[in-house]
Every structure is written in structure tokens, then in C-alpha cells.
């Protein structure tokens, strides 16, 4: 059984980004997305980061929920 907890910190760790709460908030504030931009198509992701995001959205577990949380926050800018 997979007991790993998934949250924004674990996603940012996998993306190779600073993952403390302030760093996550700062990243989201600095990278707002327009309503017509899909999260995985944002221009600031590297190819490997985009691949990680695509893997997370394709999962049937908490990773998809975390992906959605990041998506909403980037589109809201907070």
C-alpha cells in the first residue's frame, strides 16, 4: 500500500523548486496564468517539469488533487 502523502511541497520537490511555504507562495504570485493557459503549457516549465506535471495529473490519487490545487492557485494568482 502506498502511504506517501502528496501536497504542494512534494510536488515542488519533484519539480526541483524551493518547497517551503513562502517559496511556493512567492512562485505562485510571480507566475500567474491567464484563464486560457493550461498549467502544463505554461512557458516557465522546463521539459522535465512539464513531464512531471503530466504524470501527476494522470494519477488516480492525491497527486491529481495537488495538481488541481496548483492549477487553481496559479490561475487565481494566490
C-alpha positions as CSV (number, residue, x, y, z in Angstrom):
1,X,0.0,0.0,0.0
2,X,1.3,3.5,-0.9
3,X,1.2,5.7,2.1
4,X,3.1,8.6,0.7
5,X,1.4,11.9,1.4
6,X,1.2,14.2,-1.6
7,X,1.0,18.0,-1.3
8,X,2.4,21.1,-2.9
9,X,5.7,20.6,-1.0
10,X,6.2,17.2,-2.5
11,X,5.2,18.4,-6.0
12,X,7.6,21.4,-5.8
13,X,10.3,19.0,-4.5
14,X,9.7,16.8,-7.6
15,X,9.8,19.9,-9.8
16,X,13.2,20.8,-8.4
17,X,11.8,24.0,-6.9
18,X,12.1,25.5,-3.4
19,X,9.3,23.9,-1.5
20,X,8.9,25.8,1.8
21,X,5.5,27.6,2.1
22,X,6.9,31.1,1.4
23,X,8.8,29.9,-1.7
24,X,5.6,28.2,-3.0
25,X,3.5,31.3,-2.4
26,X,6.2,33.5,-4.0
27,X,6.4,31.2,-7.0
28,X,2.6,31.3,-7.5
29,X,2.5,35.1,-7.1
30,X,5.3,35.5,-9.6
31,X,3.8,33.2,-12.2
32,X,0.1,34.0,-12.7
33,X,-1.6,32.2,-15.6
34,X,-4.2,33.6,-17.9
35,X,-7.5,31.7,-18.0
36,X,-6.7,30.3,-21.4
37,X,-3.3,28.8,-20.4
38,X,-3.2,25.2,-19.3
39,X,-1.0,24.5,-16.3
40,X,1.2,22.1,-18.3
41,X,1.6,24.5,-21.2
42,X,2.8,27.4,-19.0
43,X,6.0,28.8,-20.6
44,X,8.0,28.8,-17.4
45,X,8.2,25.0,-17.1
46,X,11.2,23.0,-18.3
47,X,10.6,19.9,-20.3
48,X,11.2,17.6,-17.3
49,X,8.9,19.8,-15.1
50,X,6.2,19.6,-17.7
51,X,6.6,15.8,-17.8
52,X,6.3,15.6,-14.0
53,X,3.1,17.6,-14.1
54,X,1.7,15.4,-16.8
55,X,2.5,12.4,-14.7
56,X,0.8,13.9,-11.6
57,X,-2.4,14.8,-13.5
58,X,-2.6,11.3,-14.9
59,X,-2.6,9.6,-11.5
60,X,-5.7,8.4,-9.7
61,X,-4.7,9.5,-6.3
62,X,-3.8,12.6,-4.3
63,X,-1.3,13.8,-6.9
64,X,-4.2,14.8,-9.2
65,X,-5.7,16.8,-6.4
66,X,-2.4,18.6,-5.7
67,X,-2.1,19.3,-9.5
68,X,-5.6,20.8,-9.4
69,X,-4.7,22.9,-6.3
70,X,-1.6,24.3,-8.1
71,X,-3.7,24.9,-11.2
72,X,-6.3,26.9,-9.3
73,X,-3.8,28.9,-7.4
74,X,-1.7,29.8,-10.5
75,X,-4.9,30.9,-12.3
76,X,-6.0,32.9,-9.2
77,X,-2.5,34.3,-8.6
78,X,-2.6,33.4,-4.9
